[in-house]
Amino acid sequence: MKKRILITAIVSVLAMVCFGQQPAKAKKILDKTAAALNAQGGASANFTMQSDGVGSTSGTIAIKGNKFRATTPEASTWYNGTTQWTYMKKTEEVNVSDPDERQQSQLNPYKFITMYKSGYRLGVKDVSGGWEVHLKALNMGRSIQEMYINVSNQYLPTKVRIREGQKWSTITISNFRAGNQSDDIFTFPAKDYPDAEIIDLR
């Protein structure tokens, strides 16, 4: 009986130690991932997105810090850190907005690099070729409640799964290319779209 109690106590202590190390390890992995994404002044990549009830699309993205530009067959989006422009190719409309966290994440698979530092409980597990980091919101009112981020041994994200309410979106990232991105590419080039109708949603 005493031996069983001792074993139970040891297992409990080990579990507590591992749980305590998880957030620190997860943060360290994401810190290194964020640094890798911005090491050369930005990066570009290809992505494929699958969303529950919406369907799938694919495209390219360029990032620099919190700024991004994403292009898909349906739309092009520019975000300069404050304002977002989304050009819908079918209607030739440009929606201008100051997007919230949820809206940014819908087209920016790298949004997590500015999200994980506060407001989320972090966990991590080893997977083939790297890690899977789990983020769960501490505030139930947060628009993005949960995320799983697969990170390679080179500290590059390969897949991001995002939960909003009961719906999941999965973004698979490929062909990552580190390299300086000009600030100009993150602002809508109005002169290139003279016939576009501007719809200001701010």
C-alpha positions in Angstrom: 0.0 0.0 0.0 2.8 2.4 0.9 4.7 1.5 -2.2 1.6 2.3 -4.3 1.2 5.7 -2.6 4.8 6.4 -3.2 4.6 5.5 -6.9 1.5 7.7 -7.3 3.2 10.6 -5.6 6.2 10.3 -7.8 4.1 10.1 -11.0 2.1 13.2 -9.8 5.3 15.2 -9.2 6.7 14.2 -12.6 3.5 15.2 -14.3 3.5 18.6 -12.5 7.1 19.2 -13.5 6.4 18.3 -17.2 3.3 20.5 -17.2 5.3 23.3 -15.7 8.0 23.0 -18.4 5.5 22.8 -21.3 4.6 26.5 -21.5 8.2 27.6 -21.3 9.3 25.1 -24.0 6.3 26.1 -26.2 7.1 29.8 -25.8 10.8 29.2 -26.6 9.8 27.3 -29.8 7.5 30.1 -30.9 10.0 32.8 -30.0 12.6 31.1 -32.3 9.9 30.7 -35.0 9.0 34.4 -34.9 12.7 35.3 -35.0 13.3 33.0 -38.0 10.3 34.5 -39.9 11.7 38.0 -39.5 15.5 37.3 -39.5 16.0 38.7 -43.1 13.4 41.4 -43.0 10.4 39.2 -43.8 9.5 36.1 -45.8 7.2 34.7 -48.5 5.5 31.4 -48.9 2.7 29.4 -50.5 -0.3 28.3 -48.6 -3.5 26.2 -48.8 -6.5 26.9 -46.6 -9.4 24.6 -45.7 -12.3 26.0 -43.6 -15.3 24.2 -42.2 -18.4 25.2 -44.2 -16.5 27.6 -46.5 -14.3 25.4 -48.7 -10.7 25.7 -49.7 -8.4 28.1 -51.5 -4.7 28.5 -52.1 -2.3 31.3 -52.8 0.9 33.1 -51.8 1.7 35.4 -48.9 4.5 37.9 -48.0 5.0 38.9 -44.4 7.1 41.4 -42.4 6.4 41.7 -38.7 2.6 42.2 -38.4 2.2 43.3 -42.1 1.2 40.9 -44.8 0.1 40.6 -48.4 -1.9 37.6 -49.5 -3.1 36.6 -53.0 -5.6 33.9 -53.9 -7.5 33.3 -57.2 -10.5 35.1 -55.6 -8.9 38.1 -53.9 -5.8 40.1 -53.0 -5.3 41.5 -49.5 -2.8 44.1 -48.3 -2.3 44.9 -44.6 0.1 47.6 -43.5 -0.2 47.0 -39.7 -3.2 49.2 -39.3 -5.4 49.2 -42.5 -6.4 46.3 -44.6 -7.5 46.4 -48.3 -9.2 43.4 -49.9 -9.7 43.5 -53.6 -12.4 41.1 -54.8 -11.5 40.1 -58.4 -15.1 39.1 -59.4 -16.7 42.4 -58.4 -13.7 44.7 -58.7 -14.5 46.1 -55.2 -11.9 47.0 -52.6 -13.1 46.7 -49.0 -11.1 48.9 -46.6 -11.1 48.0 -42.9 -9.2 48.1 -39.6 -9.4 44.3 -39.0 -9.6 42.6 -35.7 -7.6 39.5 -34.7 -10.0 37.1 -36.3 -10.2 38.9 -39.6 -6.4 39.1 -39.9 -6.0 35.4 -39.1 -8.4 34.4 -41.9 -5.8 35.3 -44.5 -2.5 35.4 -42.5 -1.3 32.0 -41.4 1.5 33.8 -39.5 -0.8 35.9 -37.3 0.2 33.6 -34.4 3.6 35.3 -34.2 2.0 38.3 -32.5 -0.7 36.4 -30.6 1.0 33.8 -28.5 2.8 36.1 -26.1 -0.3 37.0 -24.1 -3.8 35.6 -23.4 -3.1 32.0 -24.2 -2.2 28.9 -22.3 0.6 27.1 -24.1 1.4 23.4 -24.5 3.7 21.4 -26.8 4.4 17.9 -27.9 7.1 16.3 -30.0 6.0 15.1 -33.5 7.9 13.8 -36.5 10.3 16.4 -37.7 9.5 19.0 -35.0 6.8 20.0 -32.6 3.1 20.7 -32.3 2.4 23.8 -30.2 -1.1 24.2 -28.7 -2.6 27.6 -27.8 -5.8 27.8 -25.8 -7.4 31.2 -25.0 -7.6 32.2 -21.3 -10.6 34.4 -22.1 -13.6 32.6 -23.6 -14.6 35.8 -25.4 -11.4 35.8 -27.5 -12.3 35.4 -31.2 -9.7 32.7 -31.8 -10.2 30.2 -29.0 -7.6 27.6 -30.0 -4.7 27.0 -32.3 -2.4 24.1 -33.2 0.9 25.2 -34.8 3.2 22.6 -36.4 6.8 23.8 -36.3 9.7 22.1 -38.0 13.2 21.5 -36.5 14.3 24.5 -38.5 11.7 26.6 -36.6 9.5 27.1 -39.6 5.7 26.7 -39.3 4.3 24.0 -41.7 0.7 23.9 -40.6 -1.7 26.1 -38.5 -5.1 24.9 -37.3 -7.4 27.6 -35.9 -10.7 27.2 -34.0 -13.3 30.0 -34.1 -16.4 28.9 -32.2 -17.0 25.3 -33.3 -15.4 25.8 -36.8 -11.8 24.9 -37.7 -9.6 26.3 -40.4 -6.4 24.5 -41.5 -3.6 26.3 -43.3 -0.8 24.3 -44.8 2.4 26.3 -45.6 5.0 25.4 -48.2 7.9 26.8 -50.2 9.0 29.2 -47.4 11.5 31.8 -48.6 13.2 34.2 -46.2 14.1 37.6 -47.7 13.6 41.3 -47.2 10.1 42.5 -48.1 9.6 46.2 -49.1 7.1 48.1 -46.9 5.5 49.3 -50.1 4.0 46.0 -51.0 1.8 46.0 -47.9 -0.3 49.0 -49.0 -3.0 48.9 -51.7 -1.6 50.3 -55.0 -4.6 52.3 -56.0 -3.0 53.4 -59.3 -2.9 49.8 -60.5 -6.7 49.4 -60.0 -8.2 52.6 -61.5 -11.7 51.0 -62.1 -12.0 49.5 -58.6 -14.9 50.6 -56.4 -13.6 51.6 -52.9 -15.9 50.6 -50.0 -14.7 52.0 -46.7 -15.9 49.8 -43.9 -14.1 51.6 -41.1 
